[in-house]
């Protein structure tokens, strides 16, 4: 097991290019909780991260160059329903995939809360790093 006590407070961990192949905003919710997805980003470095997000679809051109900022040594949970490329948003009930490029290394996790049925489901997975 790695000794993390020797890591500097300014240590940077992660990668600069991530892929999330399975995106899907559930179109319905039941009960008091709203179905949603989030791109969860951890920036352990000493520099702010600028993210460039692309959304890919099965039957249309991608939504490109969606920008997000994550301050140094902070975390940010980005709801995918809030992402916009101009005026265009990700439609609910449509499968899609996500790529995230960052100018500094970050760590990315993806989570989905599906409340379409009273027996809700929470899914959380690490994104796949490519660079």
TORVEXMAR-741701 format. One record per atom (N, C-alpha, C): atom name; x, y, z. Coordinates in Angstrom, 1 decimal. Example, Ala and Ser with C-alpha at 12.3 -4.5 7.8 and 13.67 -1.06 7.14 Angstrom:
TORVEXMAR-741701
> name / east / north / up
> N / 13.2 / -5.7 / 7.8
> CA / 12.3 / -4.5 / 7.8
> C / 13.2 / -3.3 / 7.8
> N / 12.8 / -2.2 / 7.1
> CA / 13.7 / -1.1 / 7.1
> C / 12.9 / 0.0 / 7.9
This chain:
TORVEXMAR-741701
> name / east / north / up
> N / 0.8 / -1.2 / 0.0
> CA / 0.0 / 0.0 / 0.0
> C / 0.9 / 1.2 / 0.0
> N / 0.5 / 2.2 / -0.8
> CA / 1.3 / 3.4 / -1.0
> C / 1.2 / 4.3 / 0.3
> N / 2.3 / 4.9 / 0.7
> CA / 2.3 / 5.8 / 1.8
> C / 1.9 / 7.2 / 1.3
> N / 0.7 / 7.6 / 1.6
> CA / 0.3 / 8.9 / 1.1
> C / 0.7 / 10.1 / 1.9
> N / 1.3 / 9.8 / 3.1
> CA / 1.8 / 10.9 / 3.9
> C / 2.9 / 11.7 / 3.3
> N / 3.6 / 11.1 / 2.3
> CA / 4.7 / 11.8 / 1.7
> C / 4.3 / 12.7 / 0.5
> N / 3.0 / 12.6 / 0.1
> CA / 2.5 / 13.4 / -1.0
> C / 2.4 / 14.8 / -0.6
> N / 2.8 / 15.7 / -1.5
> CA / 2.7 / 17.2 / -1.2
> C / 1.3 / 17.6 / -1.3
> N / 1.0 / 18.7 / -0.6
> CA / -0.4 / 19.2 / -0.6
> C / -0.7 / 19.7 / -2.0
> N / 0.3 / 20.0 / -2.8
> CA / 0.1 / 20.6 / -4.1
> C / 0.1 / 19.5 / -5.2
> N / 0.1 / 18.2 / -4.8
> CA / 0.2 / 17.1 / -5.7
> C / -0.9 / 17.1 / -6.7
> N / -0.6 / 16.7 / -7.9
> CA / -1.6 / 16.7 / -8.9
> C / -1.8 / 15.2 / -9.3
> N / -3.0 / 14.7 / -9.3
> CA / -3.3 / 13.4 / -9.6
> C / -4.4 / 13.4 / -10.7
> N / -4.4 / 12.3 / -11.5
> CA / -5.4 / 12.1 / -12.5
> C / -4.9 / 12.1 / -13.9
> N / -5.8 / 12.4 / -14.8
> CA / -5.5 / 12.4 / -16.3
> C / -6.1 / 13.6 / -16.9
> N / -5.8 / 13.8 / -18.2
> CA / -6.3 / 15.0 / -18.9
> C / -7.4 / 14.7 / -19.9
> N / -7.7 / 13.4 / -20.2
> CA / -8.7 / 13.0 / -21.2
> C / -9.5 / 11.8 / -20.6
> N / -10.8 / 11.9 / -20.5
> CA / -11.6 / 10.9 / -19.9
> C / -12.8 / 10.6 / -20.8
> N / -13.2 / 9.3 / -20.8
> CA / -14.4 / 8.9 / -21.6
> C / -15.4 / 8.2 / -20.7
> N / -16.7 / 8.6 / -20.9
> CA / -17.8 / 8.0 / -20.2
> C / -18.8 / 7.5 / -21.3
> N / -18.7 / 6.2 / -21.6
> CA / -19.5 / 5.7 / -22.8
> C / -21.0 / 5.7 / -22.6
> N / -21.5 / 5.6 / -21.3
> CA / -22.9 / 5.3 / -21.1
> C / -23.5 / 6.5 / -20.4
> N / -24.1 / 7.4 / -21.2
> CA / -24.9 / 8.5 / -20.6
> C / -26.3 / 8.4 / -20.9
> N / -27.2 / 8.7 / -20.0
> CA / -28.6 / 8.6 / -20.2
> C / -29.3 / 9.4 / -19.0
> N / -30.0 / 10.4 / -19.4
> CA / -30.8 / 11.2 / -18.4
> C / -32.2 / 10.6 / -18.3
> N / -32.6 / 9.9 / -17.2
> CA / -33.9 / 9.3 / -17.1
> C / -35.0 / 10.4 / -17.3
> N / -36.0 / 10.1 / -18.2
> CA / -37.0 / 11.1 / -18.5
> C / -38.0 / 11.4 / -17.4
> N / -38.1 / 10.4 / -16.5
> CA / -39.2 / 10.5 / -15.5
> C / -38.6 / 10.3 / -14.1
> N / -39.3 / 10.8 / -13.1
> CA / -39.0 / 10.6 / -11.7
> C / -40.2 / 10.2 / -10.9
> N / -40.0 / 9.5 / -9.9
> CA / -41.2 / 9.2 / -9.0
> C / -40.8 / 9.5 / -7.6
> N / -41.7 / 10.0 / -6.8
> CA / -41.4 / 10.3 / -5.4
> C / -40.7 / 11.7 / -5.4
> N / -40.1 / 12.0 / -4.3
> CA / -39.5 / 13.3 / -4.0
> C / -38.1 / 13.6 / -4.6
> N / -37.4 / 12.5 / -5.0
> CA / -36.1 / 12.6 / -5.6
> C / -36.2 / 12.7 / -7.1
> N / -35.4 / 13.6 / -7.7
> CA / -35.3 / 13.8 / -9.2
> C / -34.2 / 12.9 / -9.8
> N / -34.6 / 12.2 / -10.9
> CA / -33.6 / 11.4 / -11.6
> C / -32.6 / 12.4 / -12.2
> N / -31.3 / 12.1 / -12.1
> CA / -30.3 / 13.0 / -12.7
> C / -28.9 / 12.2 / -12.8
> N / -28.0 / 12.9 / -13.5
> CA / -26.7 / 12.4 / -13.7
> C / -25.7 / 13.5 / -13.3
> N / -24.5 / 13.1 / -12.9
> CA / -23.5 / 14.1 / -12.7
> C / -22.1 / 13.6 / -13.1
> N / -21.3 / 14.5 / -13.7
> CA / -19.9 / 14.3 / -13.9
> C / -19.2 / 14.8 / -12.7
> N / -18.6 / 14.0 / -11.9
> CA / -18.0 / 14.4 / -10.6
> C / -16.5 / 14.5 / -10.9
> N / -16.0 / 15.7 / -10.6
> CA / -14.6 / 16.0 / -11.0
> C / -13.8 / 16.4 / -9.7
> N / -12.6 / 15.8 / -9.5
> CA / -11.8 / 16.2 / -8.4
> C / -10.5 / 16.7 / -9.0
> N / -10.2 / 18.0 / -8.6
> CA / -8.9 / 18.6 / -9.0
> C / -8.0 / 18.7 / -7.8
> N / -7.0 / 17.9 / -7.7
> CA / -6.1 / 17.9 / -6.5
> C / -4.9 / 18.8 / -6.7
> N / -4.8 / 19.4 / -7.9
> CA / -3.6 / 20.2 / -8.2
> C / -3.7 / 21.6 / -7.7
> N / -2.7 / 22.4 / -7.9
> CA / -2.6 / 23.8 / -7.5
> C / -3.1 / 24.8 / -8.5
> N / -3.5 / 24.3 / -9.7
> CA / -4.0 / 25.2 / -10.7
> C / -5.5 / 24.8 / -11.0
> N / -6.3 / 25.9 / -11.3
> CA / -7.7 / 25.6 / -11.7
> C / -7.7 / 24.8 / -13.0
> N / -8.7 / 24.0 / -13.1
> CA / -8.9 / 23.1 / -14.3
> C / -10.0 / 23.7 / -15.2
> N / -9.7 / 23.8 / -16.5
> CA / -10.7 / 24.2 / -17.5
> C / -11.0 / 22.9 / -18.3
> N / -12.3 / 22.5 / -18.2
> CA / -12.8 / 21.3 / -18.9
> C / -13.4 / 21.7 / -20.2
> N / -13.2 / 20.8 / -21.2
> CA / -13.9 / 20.9 / -22.5
> C / -14.7 / 19.6 / -22.7
> N / -16.0 / 19.7 / -22.6
> CA / -16.9 / 18.5 / -22.6
> C / -17.5 / 18.4 / -24.0
> N / -17.5 / 17.1 / -24.5
> CA / -18.3 / 16.8 / -25.8
> C / -19.3 / 15.7 / -25.5
> N / -20.5 / 15.9 / -26.0
> CA / -21.5 / 14.9 / -25.9
> C / -21.8 / 14.3 / -27.2
> N / -21.7 / 12.9 / -27.3
> CA / -21.9 / 12.2 / -28.6
> C / -23.2 / 11.4 / -28.5
> N / -23.9 / 11.4 / -29.7
> CA / -25.2 / 10.7 / -29.8
> C / -25.2 / 9.7 / -30.9
> N / -26.2 / 8.8 / -30.9
> CA / -26.3 / 7.7 / -31.9
> C / -26.7 / 8.3 / -33.2
> N / -27.5 / 9.3 / -33.3
> CA / -28.2 / 9.7 / -34.5
> C / -28.0 / 11.2 / -34.9
> N / -27.1 / 11.9 / -34.2
> CA / -27.0 / 13.3 / -34.5
> C / -25.5 / 13.8 / -34.2
> N / -25.2 / 15.0 / -34.7
> CA / -23.9 / 15.5 / -34.4
> C / -23.7 / 15.8 / -33.0
> N / -22.4 / 15.7 / -32.5
> CA / -22.2 / 16.0 / -31.1
> C / -22.4 / 17.4 / -30.6
> N / -22.6 / 17.6 / -29.3
> CA / -22.6 / 18.9 / -28.7
> C / -21.2 / 19.1 / -28.3
> N / -20.5 / 20.1 / -28.8
> CA / -19.1 / 20.3 / -28.6
> C / -18.7 / 21.5 / -27.8
> N / -17.5 / 21.5 / -27.2
> CA / -16.9 / 22.7 / -26.6
> C / -17.8 / 23.3 / -25.4
> N / -18.4 / 22.4 / -24.6
> CA / -19.1 / 22.8 / -23.4
> C / -18.0 / 23.0 / -22.3
> N / -17.9 / 24.2 / -21.8
> CA / -16.9 / 24.5 / -20.9
> C / -17.3 / 24.4 / -19.4
> N / -16.4 / 24.0 / -18.6
> CA / -16.7 / 24.0 / -17.1
> C / -15.3 / 24.3 / -16.4
> N / -15.4 / 24.9 / -15.3
> CA / -14.2 / 25.2 / -14.5
> C / -14.3 / 24.4 / -13.1
> N / -13.1 / 23.9 / -12.7
> CA / -13.0 / 23.3 / -11.4
> C / -11.8 / 24.0 / -10.7
> N / -12.1 / 24.7 / -9.6
> CA / -11.0 / 25.4 / -8.9
> C / -9.9 / 24.4 / -8.4
> N / -8.7 / 24.9 / -8.2
> CA / -7.6 / 24.1 / -7.6
> C / -8.0 / 23.5 / -6.3
> N / -7.7 / 22.3 / -6.1
> CA / -7.9 / 21.6 / -4.8
> C / -9.3 / 21.6 / -4.4
> N / -10.2 / 21.4 / -5.4
> CA / -11.7 / 21.4 / -5.1
> C / -12.3 / 20.3 / -5.9
> N / -13.6 / 20.0 / -5.6
> CA / -14.4 / 19.1 / -6.4
> C / -15.6 / 19.8 / -6.9
> N / -16.1 / 19.3 / -8.0
> CA / -17.3 / 19.9 / -8.6
> C / -18.2 / 18.8 / -9.2
> N / -19.5 / 18.8 / -8.9
> CA / -20.4 / 17.9 / -9.4
> C / -21.2 / 18.6 / -10.5
> N / -21.0 / 18.2 / -11.7
> CA / -21.7 / 18.9 / -12.9
> C / -22.9 / 18.1 / -13.3
> N / -24.1 / 18.6 / -13.1
> CA / -25.3 / 17.9 / -13.6
> C / -25.3 / 17.9 / -15.1
> N / -25.4 / 16.8 / -15.7
> CA / -25.4 / 16.8 / -17.2
> C / -26.6 / 17.5 / -17.8
> N / -27.7 / 17.5 / -17.1
> CA / -28.9 / 18.2 / -17.6
> C / -28.7 / 19.8 / -17.7
> N / -27.7 / 20.2 / -17.0
> CA / -27.4 / 21.7 / -17.0
> C / -26.4 / 22.1 / -18.1
> N / -25.8 / 21.1 / -18.8
> CA / -24.8 / 21.4 / -19.8
> C / -25.5 / 21.9 / -21.1
> N / -24.9 / 22.9 / -21.7
> CA / -25.4 / 23.6 / -22.9
> C / -24.3 / 23.8 / -23.9
> N / -24.6 / 23.6 / -25.2
> CA / -23.8 / 24.0 / -26.3
> C / -24.6 / 25.1 / -27.0
> N / -24.3 / 26.3 / -26.7
> CA / -25.2 / 27.4 / -27.2
> C / -26.5 / 27.2 / -26.4
> N / -27.6 / 27.1 / -27.2
> CA / -28.9 / 26.9 / -26.6
> C / -29.3 / 25.4 / -26.5
> N / -28.5 / 24.6 / -27.1
> CA / -28.9 / 23.1 / -27.2
> C / -28.4 / 22.4 / -25.9
> N / -29.3 / 21.6 / -25.4
> CA / -29.1 / 20.8 / -24.2
> C / -29.1 / 19.3 / -24.5
> N / -28.7 / 18.5 / -23.6
> CA / -28.8 / 17.0 / -23.7
> C / -30.3 / 16.6 / -23.5
> N / -31.0 / 16.0 / -24.4
> CA / -32.3 / 15.6 / -24.2
> C / -32.4 / 14.4 / -23.2
> N / -33.5 / 14.4 / -22.4
> CA / -33.7 / 13.2 / -21.5
> C / -34.2 / 12.0 / -22.3
> N / -33.9 / 10.8 / -21.9
> CA / -34.4 / 9.6 / -22.5
> C / -33.7 / 9.2 / -23.8
> N / -32.5 / 9.8 / -24.0
> CA / -31.7 / 9.6 / -25.2
> C / -30.3 / 9.1 / -24.8
> N / -29.8 / 8.0 / -25.3
> CA / -28.5 / 7.5 / -24.9
> C / -27.4 / 8.4 / -25.5
> N / -26.4 / 8.6 / -24.8
> CA / -25.2 / 9.4 / -25.3
> C / -24.0 / 9.0 / -24.6
> N / -22.8 / 9.6 / -25.0
> CA / -21.5 / 9.3 / -24.4
> C / -20.9 / 10.7 / -24.2
> N / -19.9 / 10.7 / -23.3
> CA / -19.2 / 11.9 / -22.9
> C / -17.7 / 11.8 / -23.0
> N / -17.1 / 12.8 / -23.5
> CA / -15.6 / 12.9 / -23.4
> C / -15.3 / 14.2 / -22.6
> N / -14.3 / 14.2 / -21.8
> CA / -13.9 / 15.3 / -21.0
> C / -12.4 / 15.5 / -21.2
> N / -12.1 / 16.7 / -21.7
> CA / -10.7 / 17.1 / -21.8
> C / -10.4 / 18.2 / -20.8
> N / -9.2 / 18.1 / -20.1
> CA / -8.9 / 19.1 / -19.1
> C / -7.5 / 19.6 / -19.4
> N / -7.2 / 20.9 / -19.1
> CA / -5.9 / 21.4 / -19.3
> C / -4.9 / 21.0 / -18.2
> N / -5.4 / 20.5 / -17.1
> CA / -4.6 / 19.9 / -16.0
> C / -5.1 / 18.6 / -15.6
> N / -4.3 / 17.7 / -15.0
> CA / -4.9 / 16.4 / -14.6
> C / -6.0 / 16.5 / -13.6
> N / -7.1 / 15.7 / -13.8
> CA / -8.2 / 15.7 / -12.9
> C / -8.6 / 14.2 / -12.7
> N / -9.4 / 13.9 / -11.8
> CA / -10.0 / 12.6 / -11.6
> C / -11.5 / 12.7 / -11.8
> N / -12.1 / 11.8 / -12.6
> CA / -13.5 / 11.9 / -13.0
> C / -14.3 / 10.6 / -12.6
> N / -15.4 / 10.8 / -12.0
> CA / -16.4 / 9.8 / -11.7
> C / -17.7 / 10.2 / -12.3
> N / -18.5 / 9.2 / -12.6
> CA / -19.8 / 9.5 / -13.2
> C / -20.9 / 8.8 / -12.3
> N / -22.0 / 9.5 / -12.1
> CA / -23.0 / 9.0 / -11.2
> C / -24.4 / 9.3 / -11.9
> N / -25.3 / 8.3 / -11.7
> CA / -26.7 / 8.5 / -12.1
> C / -27.6 / 8.0 / -11.0
> N / -28.6 / 8.9 / -10.7
> CA / -29.7 / 8.5 / -9.8
> C / -30.9 / 8.3 / -10.7
> N / -31.4 / 7.1 / -10.7
> CA / -32.6 / 6.8 / -11.5
> C / -33.8 / 6.5 / -10.6
> N / -34.7 / 7.4 / -10.6
> CA / -35.9 / 7.3 / -9.7
> C / -37.2 / 7.1 / -10.5
> N / -37.0 / 6.5 / -11.7
> CA / -38.2 / 6.2 / -12.5
> C / -39.2 / 5.3 / -11.9
> N / -38.7 / 4.5 / -11.0
> CA / -39.5 / 3.6 / -10.2
> C / -39.3 / 3.9 / -8.7
> N / -40.3 / 3.6 / -7.8
> CA / -40.1 / 3.9 / -6.4
> C / -38.9 / 3.2 / -5.8
> N / -38.4 / 2.1 / -6.3
> CA / -37.2 / 1.4 / -5.9
> C / -36.0 / 2.1 / -6.7
> N / -35.6 / 3.2 / -6.2
> CA / -34.6 / 4.0 / -7.0
> C / -33.3 / 3.2 / -7.1
> N / -32.5 / 3.6 / -8.1
> CA / -31.2 / 3.0 / -8.4
> C / -30.1 / 4.1 / -8.4
> N / -29.0 / 3.9 / -7.7
> CA / -27.9 / 4.8 / -7.8
> C / -26.7 / 4.1 / -8.4
> N / -26.2 / 4.6 / -9.5
> CA / -25.0 / 4.0 / -10.1
> C / -23.9 / 5.0 / -10.1
> N / -22.7 / 4.5 / -9.8
> CA / -21.5 / 5.4 / -9.8
> C / -20.3 / 4.6 / -10.3
> N / -19.6 / 5.1 / -11.3
> CA / -18.5 / 4.4 / -11.8
> C / -17.4 / 5.4 / -12.1
> N / -16.1 / 5.0 / -12.1
> CA / -15.0 / 5.8 / -12.5
> C / -15.0 / 5.9 / -14.0
> N / -14.8 / 7.1 / -14.5
> CA / -14.6 / 7.3 / -16.0
> C / -13.4 / 6.6 / -16.4
> N / -13.2 / 6.4 / -17.7
> CA / -12.1 / 5.7 / -18.3
> C / -11.0 / 6.7 / -18.8
> N / -9.8 / 6.7 / -18.2
> CA / -8.8 / 7.7 / -18.6
> C / -8.1 / 7.3 / -19.8
> N / -7.9 / 8.2 / -20.8
> CA / -7.1 / 7.9 / -22.0
> C / -5.8 / 8.7 / -22.1
> N / -5.7 / 9.7 / -21.4
> CA / -4.4 / 10.5 / -21.4
> C / -4.2 / 11.2 / -20.1
